[in-house]
Amino acid sequence: MNSNCLEGIVCPECNQEEAFEIQAMTTVMVCDDGAEPMSGNFVWDDFSTITCHACRHQGTVGSFSSADATSA
């Protein structure tokens, strides 16, 4: 059971809870020469896209919450 940044997240398809790909937002400095992250900070919410690293099931972070997964 996760107790840190993945607390409450579980794949509703295969019940995996160790690794996910989540589309997160961050701030970058963009110049004509390229882009660089402004900091190591990033955020996601219940509407962010998430993919299970094990079975490749995809949805939103909200649909991967353990409360939703147990009722599915």
C-alpha positions as CSV (number, residue, x, y, z in Angstrom):
1,M,0.0,0.0,0.0
2,N,1.4,3.4,-1.1
3,S,1.8,6.1,1.6
4,N,3.6,8.8,-0.3
5,C,2.9,10.5,-3.7
6,L,1.0,7.5,-5.0
7,E,-1.2,7.1,-1.9
8,G,-4.6,6.0,-3.0
9,I,-3.6,5.2,-6.6
10,V,-4.1,1.7,-8.0
11,C,-4.8,0.4,-11.5
12,P,-8.5,-0.5,-11.8
13,E,-7.6,-3.1,-14.4
14,C,-4.7,-5.1,-12.8
15,N,-4.5,-3.7,-9.3
16,Q,-0.9,-2.7,-9.7
17,E,0.1,0.2,-7.5
18,E,3.9,0.6,-7.9
19,A,4.6,2.6,-11.1
20,F,2.5,4.9,-13.3
21,E,3.1,7.4,-16.1
22,I,1.3,10.6,-15.2
23,Q,1.0,13.7,-17.5
24,A,2.1,16.4,-15.1
25,M,2.4,20.2,-15.5
26,T,5.6,22.1,-14.9
27,T,7.0,25.5,-15.8
28,V,9.8,25.9,-18.3
29,M,11.9,28.8,-19.6
30,V,11.5,28.8,-23.4
31,C,13.8,30.7,-25.7
32,D,14.4,30.4,-29.4
33,D,17.4,28.1,-28.6
34,G,15.3,25.6,-26.6
35,A,13.6,25.0,-23.3
36,E,14.8,24.3,-19.7
37,P,12.7,23.4,-16.6
38,M,12.5,26.3,-14.1
39,S,12.4,23.9,-11.1
40,G,11.9,20.3,-10.2
41,N,8.3,21.0,-9.2
42,F,5.4,19.6,-11.1
43,V,1.7,19.0,-10.4
44,W,-1.1,16.7,-11.5
45,D,-4.7,16.5,-10.5
46,D,-7.7,14.0,-10.8
47,F,-8.1,15.0,-14.5
48,S,-4.5,14.3,-15.5
49,T,-3.9,11.3,-17.9
50,I,-2.4,8.2,-16.2
51,T,-1.1,5.0,-17.7
52,C,-0.4,1.8,-15.7
53,H,3.2,0.8,-16.2
54,A,2.3,-2.9,-15.9
55,C,-0.8,-3.4,-18.1
56,R,-0.8,-0.1,-20.0
57,H,-4.4,0.6,-19.0
58,Q,-5.1,4.4,-19.4
59,G,-7.5,6.8,-17.7
60,T,-7.5,9.8,-15.4
61,V,-5.8,10.0,-12.0
62,G,-9.3,10.2,-10.5
63,S,-10.3,7.0,-12.2
64,F,-7.3,5.3,-10.6
65,S,-8.1,6.3,-7.1
66,S,-8.4,3.3,-4.8
67,A,-12.0,4.3,-3.8
68,D,-13.0,4.1,-7.5
69,A,-11.0,0.9,-8.2
70,T,-12.6,-1.0,-5.3
71,S,-16.1,-0.1,-6.5
72,A,-15.3,-1.1,-10.1
